[in-house]
């Protein structure tokens, strides 16, 4: 996981970047974020075009960077002791995109805004994006 930003009360936002990290997040948080991670990673992989001049063994150079830029950001909010508090899916690069549904959920798809609204606001400020509950929590 990669550090993203600090949040109030000793919590921290991290980005998970691998399928194994997505699976661990899904198990910890009791939801299916791994399914969405795999779907978006596969779509990003499909859009990659290797340079035409590259030798066959160089075809994958740039793939990892392309995937990181093309797929949504998958984030986890963790307490100081590592407890999972919330999971977020933001548009690629953390920038607003038309028709992209931002999702922020707590453990077992519970409402994370009840206890972690200040941490979600810290994430919003970090990316300079609005993350209102009525648009980001799918079960409101």
C-alpha positions in Angstrom: 0.0 0.0 0.0 1.0 3.6 -0.7 0.5 6.4 1.8 -1.9 9.1 0.5 -2.7 11.5 3.4 -3.3 11.8 7.1 -6.7 12.1 8.6 -8.0 13.2 12.1 -7.7 11.1 15.2 -4.5 9.3 14.0 -6.1 7.7 10.9 -4.4 7.5 7.6 -5.5 7.1 4.0 -3.6 4.6 1.9 -3.9 3.5 -1.8 -3.9 -0.2 -2.5 -2.4 -1.1 -5.9 -2.4 -4.8 -6.3 -5.0 -7.5 -6.5 -3.7 -9.1 -3.3 -4.1 -5.8 -1.5 -7.7 -5.5 -2.8 -8.5 -9.1 -1.7 -7.1 -8.3 1.8 -9.2 -5.1 1.9 -12.3 -7.1 0.9 -11.7 -9.7 3.6 -10.9 -7.1 6.3 -13.8 -4.8 5.4 -16.3 -7.6 4.6 -17.3 -6.3 1.1 -16.4 -7.0 -2.5 -14.0 -4.2 -3.4 -11.7 -6.8 -5.0 -14.3 -7.5 -7.6 -14.3 -3.9 -8.7 -10.5 -3.7 -8.5 -10.2 -6.7 -10.9 -12.8 -5.3 -13.3 -11.1 -1.9 -13.6 -7.6 -3.3 -13.7 -8.6 -5.6 -16.6 -10.2 -2.7 -18.4 -7.0 -0.6 -18.0 -4.9 -3.5 -19.2 -7.1 -3.8 -22.3 -6.4 -0.1 -23.2 -2.6 -0.4 -23.0 -0.8 -0.2 -26.3 2.9 -1.0 -26.2 5.3 1.1 -28.3 5.4 -0.3 -31.9 9.2 -0.1 -31.9 9.6 -2.2 -28.8 11.1 -5.6 -28.9 8.9 -8.5 -27.8 10.5 -8.7 -24.4 9.9 -4.9 -23.9 6.2 -5.0 -24.6 5.2 -4.8 -20.9 7.4 -1.8 -20.2 5.0 1.0 -19.2 2.1 -1.3 -18.5 2.2 -0.9 -14.7 2.4 2.9 -15.1 -0.5 2.9 -17.6 -2.7 0.8 -15.3 -1.9 3.1 -12.3 -3.0 6.1 -14.4 -6.0 4.6 -16.1 -7.8 2.9 -13.3 -9.7 4.4 -10.4 -7.9 5.0 -7.1 -8.8 2.4 -4.5 -8.2 3.7 -1.0 -8.4 2.5 2.5 -8.8 4.5 5.7 -6.9 2.8 8.6 -6.8 3.6 12.3 -3.4 3.9 14.0 -3.7 0.3 15.0 -4.4 -0.9 11.4 -8.1 -1.3 11.9 -10.0 -0.8 8.6 -12.4 2.1 8.8 -13.5 2.9 5.3 -12.8 2.0 1.6 -13.1 4.5 -1.2 -13.0 4.3 -5.0 -12.2 7.7 -6.6 -11.8 8.5 -10.3 -8.4 8.0 -12.0 -6.0 10.6 -10.7 -8.5 11.7 -8.1 -10.1 14.1 -10.6 -13.8 14.4 -11.2 -15.0 12.6 -14.3 -18.4 12.6 -15.9 -20.4 9.4 -15.3 -17.9 8.1 -12.7 -19.6 7.0 -9.5 -17.4 7.7 -6.5 -18.0 5.1 -3.7 -17.1 5.3 -0.1 -18.2 2.6 2.3 -17.4 1.3 5.8 -17.0 -2.2 7.0 -19.8 -4.5 5.6 -20.9 -1.6 3.4 -21.9 0.4 6.4 -22.1 4.2 6.3 -18.6 5.6 7.0 -19.8 9.2 7.2 -21.3 8.6 10.6 -18.0 8.1 12.4 -15.4 9.3 9.8 -16.8 12.3 8.1 -13.7 14.4 9.1 -11.4 11.8 7.6 -13.4 11.7 4.4 -13.2 15.5 4.3 -9.4 15.3 4.7 -9.3 13.0 1.6 -11.5 15.4 -0.3 -9.2 18.3 0.5 -6.1 16.2 -0.5 -7.5 15.6 -4.0 -9.4 18.9 -4.2 -12.6 17.0 -4.9 -16.1 17.0 -3.2 -17.1 13.8 -1.5 -20.7 14.4 -0.2 -22.4 11.5 1.5 -25.5 11.7 -0.7 -23.3 11.2 -3.8 -20.6 8.8 -2.5 -22.4 6.5 -0.1 -24.4 4.2 -2.4 -26.8 3.0 0.3 -28.0 6.4 1.6 
